């Protein structure tokens, strides 16, 4: 089961930040209309952030701060960009804001429930998660620069991944790995690969990936239901 809080997405954000840092000098040397538009878009995205110490919501008396909101905001903006949508568009930006708040509140509810039931994470477990991120970079200095680009420190990342491990343990115990049938996999393959592609990969080539995707999709549906059940009993106040 993939980590609930999005290890791969965070890696993508940090790698993008590293690429932006490496290309910054070239942008200055060769200004163009395209780079000016990109700079304007980036300014619009930055403007969506809030002050790090601002309380954006309280969940059962626990504050969610702006630094956590900003971190998830950047990851969500990237996901929308990768899907071809403009995160600076007014309507899209509103959807992103709502999604980030819903995710933060749901995440906090899961974390509170996990801790209530005695789940915890060791330093060794957290380090194992962080090694997956560090392995994507040429040294710790490059990682730190990428983190700085997202307004984060290595210590903040370590703290975030403590919560990730705790929630992941809780989800694994509470939600059984869902079953995926051969019929479901074949139906997905037919829908996604065999209709318009001239030379699609074979079903056998894609079978394992399709299964992983469908298992993850079903798991996230169950996680969402769990969050909704916890939300019904929670005291939540949004302050954004």
Secondary structure as UniProt FT lines:
FT   TURN            4..5
FT   HELIX           7..29
FT   HELIX           33..47
FT   TURN            52..53
FT   STRAND          55..59
FT   TURN            60..61
FT   STRAND          62..65
FT   HELIX           66..82
FT   TURN            83..84
FT   TURN            87..88
FT   HELIX           90..116
FT   TURN            117..118
FT   HELIX           123..134
FT   TURN            135..136
FT   HELIX           140..149
FT   TURN            150..151
FT   HELIX           154..174
FT   HELIX           182..192
FT   HELIX           203..232
FT   STRAND          236..238
//
